[in-house]
């Protein structure tokens, strides 16, 4: 495989045909050169018309980190299998054994990759090899390196913000080499090392909190037509069952309960502002049945929607007169 920015552009025609045409058209080198600098940061954004054998893009004798923002797939090597979901990161070390990698057909795949030559990585982590993730140690630093894959890790909001900054660096052109080198080291430290046990627990708590906050943001943006639980799970990179448990533990309510409360709070604001009547407020928050809307409003707000603005105004008058 070519060593630098021409890597994907010069790939031979493959059985997937149009799939690799899409890959090449949606690929760009953000910074670096695998052969010249020892690392490259690349952006991928494409639709896959067929299942895609992604392993054809891997460099031999390398370690690669994938920040997967959208699209699904699978990595496997020997008995190890890792599902690649949206909103996750996974690293893999390519040695002698082949790594099978599939990108699912029909998906919009959007991800960044950090590709590291093994000798470059060795210099960066010299003296700290034993602290690396076991899969990275086995694939890059053992006496007989063997291809290996880490378990996928959920991306936090901070990780996603870092991915966005990598595509639009916030520094002057003259500072780019220094800035990108610092980001490479940050990614290595963040994703290729095994966390200490206590750090792992804290990290899991933070990840759970970040997932829940992300779900809240999605629900708030789509009150009228909210995503299904399965779709929410895909967006934050976990199964719908795990997400349900995490959300309940974090908030003390189920996702449907949270959605209903948020809808009623939004409807109450619309009614109090006088911009919507009851029917309009119900439709604005996704209810097609006025009966169901009124019942939910009474249970959550404690007042029927037709009387709510009046009760709030009277409450305000009483409070003012009491002063």
C-alpha positions as MATLAB code, in Angstrom:
seq = 'XXXXXXXXXXXXXXXXXXXXXXXXXXXXXXXXXXXXXXXXXXXXXXXXXXXXXXXXXXXXXXXXXXXXXXXXXXXXXXXXXXXXXXXXXXXXXXXXXXXXXXXXXXXXXXXXXXXXXXXXXXXXXXXXXXXXXXXXXXXXXXXXXXXXXXXXXXXXXXXXXXXXXXXXXXXXXXXXXXXXXXXXXXXXXXXXXXXXXXXXXXXXXXXXXXXXXXXXXXXXXXXXXXXXXXXXXXXXXXXXXXXXXXXXXXXXXXXXXXXXXXXXXXXXXXXXXXXXXXXXXXXXXXXXXXXXXXXXXXXXXXXXXXXXXXXXXXXXXXXXXXX';
ca = [
       0.000    0.000    0.000;
       1.298    3.510   -0.701;
       2.631    5.188    2.394;
       1.099    8.628    2.471;
      -1.865   10.621    1.205;
      -2.340    8.551   -1.954;
      -3.186    5.402   -0.009;
      -6.883    5.139   -0.814;
      -6.716    7.080   -4.046;
      -4.519    4.428   -5.652;
      -6.323    1.344   -4.387;
      -6.873   -1.185   -7.212;
     -10.388   -1.892   -8.474;
     -12.094   -4.262   -6.059;
     -15.017   -6.678   -6.271;
     -17.086   -4.136   -4.339;
     -16.727   -1.751   -7.281;
     -18.992    1.190   -6.515;
     -18.472    0.826   -2.780;
     -14.781    1.658   -3.071;
     -15.541    4.453   -5.506;
     -17.703    5.925   -2.733;
     -14.919    5.405   -0.185;
     -12.368    7.208   -2.322;
     -14.695   10.124   -3.023;
     -15.451   10.530    0.696;
     -11.859   10.248    1.940;
      -9.365   12.978    2.715;
      -6.067   13.213    4.498;
      -6.426   15.678    7.358;
      -2.763   15.727    8.345;
       0.418   13.652    8.411;
       1.922   10.893    6.331;
       2.132    7.276    7.383;
       5.439    6.733    5.568;
       7.077   10.120    6.066;
       5.953   11.143    9.581;
       4.892    7.820   11.062;
       1.241    8.779   11.452;
      -1.711   10.040    9.452;
      -5.100   11.422   10.443;
      -7.791   10.701    7.872;
     -11.466   11.559    7.458;
     -14.033    9.195    5.924;
     -17.568   10.131    4.908;
     -19.464    7.873    2.487;
     -22.534    5.719    1.920;
     -21.893    2.003    1.388;
     -24.089    0.491   -1.354;
     -22.792   -2.985   -0.412;
     -21.015   -4.588    2.531;
     -17.448   -3.301    2.392;
     -14.251   -5.223    3.227;
     -12.614   -2.401    5.161;
      -9.469   -4.411    5.975;
      -8.088   -3.544    2.543;
      -7.312   -0.053    3.832;
      -5.180   -1.230    6.796;
      -1.432   -0.644    6.810;
       0.703   -3.661    7.709;
       2.740   -3.434   10.903;
       0.618   -0.609   12.289;
      -1.786    0.445   15.008;
      -4.990    2.201   13.979;
      -7.554    4.060   16.055;
     -11.043    4.634   14.642;
     -13.341    7.331   16.055;
     -16.633    6.081   14.653;
     -19.232    8.848   14.453;
     -21.819    7.175   12.200;
     -22.339    3.817   10.509;
     -21.891    0.277   11.830;
     -19.674   -2.670   11.157;
     -17.584   -5.403   12.701;
     -13.932   -6.252   13.337;
     -12.743   -9.782   14.028;
      -9.440  -11.574   14.431;
      -9.239  -15.176   15.588;
     -11.757  -15.565   18.399;
     -11.996  -11.810   19.067;
     -14.973   -9.971   17.629;
     -15.797   -6.301   18.180;
     -18.953   -4.624   16.938;
     -18.350   -1.104   15.679;
     -21.310    1.119   16.553;
     -21.921    4.845   16.063;
     -20.420    6.922   18.850;
     -17.639    4.482   19.739;
     -13.865    4.200   19.366;
     -11.918    1.026   18.642;
      -8.221    0.385   18.072;
      -6.519   -2.515   16.316;
      -2.939   -3.609   15.803;
      -2.148   -5.174   12.439;
       0.648   -7.769   12.567;
       0.863  -11.197   10.872;
      -2.683  -12.490   11.269;
      -5.384  -10.991    9.031;
      -8.033   -8.768   10.575;
     -11.503   -9.090    9.082;
     -13.279   -5.752    8.899;
     -16.728   -5.055    7.512;
     -18.628   -1.834    6.987;
     -22.371   -2.477    6.714;
     -24.212   -1.813    3.486;
     -26.837    0.913    3.420;
     -25.192    2.896    6.228;
     -23.829    6.410    6.069;
     -20.316    5.873    7.419;
     -18.587    8.837    8.998;
     -15.402    8.373   11.023;
     -11.843    9.531   11.614;
      -8.808    7.265   11.741;
      -5.429    7.776   13.337;
      -2.932    5.415   11.689;
       0.371    4.887   13.507;
       3.502    3.121   12.345;
       4.675    0.724   15.025;
       8.146    2.285   15.257;
       6.601    5.758   15.648;
       4.289    4.553   18.422;
       7.177    2.773   20.128;
       9.098    6.048   20.423;
       6.098    7.894   21.856;
       5.337    5.363   24.605;
       8.906    4.273   25.392;
       9.071    3.085   29.001;
       5.291    2.906   29.390;
       4.547   -0.115   27.185;
       3.243   -2.215   30.086;
       0.532    0.354   30.774;
      -0.931    0.014   27.290;
      -4.186   -1.762   26.552;
      -3.408   -5.502   26.477;
      -4.565   -5.791   22.865;
      -2.187   -3.014   21.778;
       0.693   -4.608   23.711;
       0.041   -7.952   22.048;
      -0.183   -6.439   18.596;
       2.708   -4.006   18.711;
       5.082   -4.696   21.594;
       5.252   -8.436   22.272;
       8.201  -10.577   21.182;
       5.991  -12.128   18.506;
       3.385   -9.478   17.663;
      -0.029  -10.797   16.726;
      -2.923   -8.890   15.253;
      -5.419   -7.829   17.909;
      -8.452   -5.624   18.498;
      -9.499   -3.627   21.552;
     -13.038   -3.532   22.861;
     -15.068   -0.590   21.600;
     -15.264    2.374   23.974;
     -18.110    4.929   23.928;
     -17.170    8.394   22.754;
     -17.904   11.213   25.165;
     -19.106   14.639   24.081;
     -15.532   15.858   24.607;
     -14.255   13.169   22.222;
     -16.758   14.216   19.569;
     -15.704   17.834   20.008;
     -12.075   16.772   19.562;
     -13.004   14.929   16.354;
     -14.661   18.104   15.060;
     -11.586   20.183   15.901;
      -9.339   17.767   14.031;
     -11.204   18.528   10.802;
     -11.144   22.302   11.407;
      -7.986   23.103   13.439;
      -8.357   26.296   15.514;
      -4.754   27.457   14.934;
      -2.768   29.316   12.292;
      -1.157   27.281    9.470;
       2.321   27.748   10.927;
       1.193   26.117   14.180;
      -0.433   23.078   12.527;
       2.536   20.657   12.897;
       2.822   21.345   16.617;
      -0.958   21.270   17.147;
      -1.519   18.000   15.297;
       1.396   16.284   17.028;
      -0.115   17.240   20.383;
      -3.517   15.844   19.304;
      -1.910   12.575   18.182;
      -0.341   12.177   21.619;
      -3.655   13.083   23.260;
      -5.469   10.377   21.290;
      -2.781    7.815   22.098;
      -2.969    8.622   25.800;
      -6.778    8.624   25.792;
      -7.489    5.440   23.847;
      -4.443    3.154   23.705;
      -3.671    2.889   27.425;
      -5.514    0.670   29.891;
      -7.226    2.788   32.592;
      -6.424    2.135   36.239;
      -9.283    0.297   38.038;
     -10.491    3.350   39.982;
     -10.183    5.529   36.887;
     -12.178    2.944   34.965;
     -15.101    3.190   37.393;
     -15.091    6.979   37.261;
     -14.834    6.921   33.504;
     -17.790    4.557   33.218;
     -19.861    6.863   35.406;
     -18.936    9.844   33.254;
     -19.731    7.931   30.068;
     -23.126    6.950   31.454;
     -23.838   10.569   32.369;
     -22.724   11.793   28.921;
     -24.952    9.227   27.188;
     -27.958   10.313   29.193;
     -27.277   14.003   28.486;
     -26.959   13.241   24.782;
     -30.276   11.353   24.809;
     -31.936   14.293   26.576;
     -30.646   16.641   23.862;
     -31.965   14.390   21.096;
     -35.382   14.066   22.744;
     -35.626   17.836   23.270;
     -34.885   18.447   19.574;
     -37.497   15.934   18.400;
     -40.414   16.231   20.816;
     -42.999   16.108   18.033;
     -41.551   12.945   16.474;
     -38.979   11.412   18.855;
     -36.618    8.611   17.753;
     -37.392    5.063   18.822;
     -35.538    3.560   21.767;
     -33.560    1.435   19.332;
     -32.535    4.507   17.329;
     -31.543    6.371   20.510;
     -29.339    3.419   21.461;
     -27.640    3.543   18.057;
     -26.996    7.257   18.394;
     -25.140    6.829   21.685;
     -23.476    3.525   20.792;
     -25.198    1.083   23.176;
     -28.073   -1.374   23.043;
     -31.568   -0.112   23.788;
     -31.748   -2.364   26.873;
     -28.477   -1.027   28.314;
     -29.566    2.534   27.549;
     -32.901    2.016   29.334;
     -31.144    0.787   32.476;
     -28.560    3.571   32.369;
     -31.139    6.310   31.815;
     -33.345    5.071   34.672;
     -30.399    4.810   37.048;
     -29.197    8.316   36.144;
     -32.548   10.158   36.166;
     -34.911    8.041   38.273;
     -37.387    7.756   35.402;
     -37.758    5.790   32.195;
     -37.177    7.392   28.802;
     -40.938    7.416   27.995;
     -41.628    9.062   31.363;
     -38.959   11.690   30.694;
     -40.337   12.310   27.190;
     -43.856   12.815   28.549;
     -42.675   15.228   31.242;
     -40.649   17.242   28.739;
     -43.578   17.385   26.337;
     -45.910   18.659   29.049;
     -43.394   21.262   30.208;
     -43.040   22.502   26.633;
     -46.828   22.546   26.148;
     -47.264   24.464   29.409;
     -44.795   27.104   28.198;
     -46.647   27.466   24.898;
     -50.011   27.815   26.635;
     -48.705   30.328   29.168;
     -47.094   32.426   26.423;
     -50.451   32.614   24.657;
     -48.961   31.617   21.297;
     -50.868   28.310   21.102;
     -54.298   27.128   22.042;
     -54.742   23.667   23.568;
     -55.065   21.880   20.219;
     -52.019   23.631   18.762;
     -49.940   22.949   21.869;
     -50.892   19.260   21.762;
     -49.857   18.936   18.107;
     -46.648   20.920   18.722;
     -45.408   18.346   21.220;
     -46.445   15.299   19.218;
     -49.949   14.415   20.450;
     -52.659   13.655   17.891;
     -55.320   12.860   20.509;
     -56.586   15.754   22.641;
     -57.949   13.263   25.162;
     -54.555   11.650   25.713;
     -52.879   15.058   25.805;
     -55.271   16.445   28.420;
     -54.942   13.337   30.586;
     -51.135   13.489   30.460;
     -51.105   17.239   31.106;
     -53.296   16.855   34.193;
     -51.132   14.035   35.566;
     -47.838   15.857   35.019;
     -48.759   19.521   35.589;
     -51.632   19.000   38.022;
     -54.144   21.103   36.092;
     -56.136   20.689   32.904;
     -54.571   22.518   29.934;
     -57.542   24.834   29.285;
     -57.305   26.292   32.806;
     -53.516   26.311   33.118;
     -52.831   29.880   31.842;
     -55.577   31.298   34.095;
     -54.335   29.465   37.198;
     -50.800   30.701   36.577;
     -51.914   34.309   36.109;
     -54.047   34.166   39.264;
     -51.143   32.639   41.147;
     -48.975   35.542   40.015;
     -51.536   38.097   41.166;
     -51.813   36.484   44.585;
     -48.067   36.445   44.971;
     -47.855   40.154   44.043;
     -50.661   41.122   46.487;
     -49.010   39.144   49.291;
     -45.912   41.277   48.901;
];
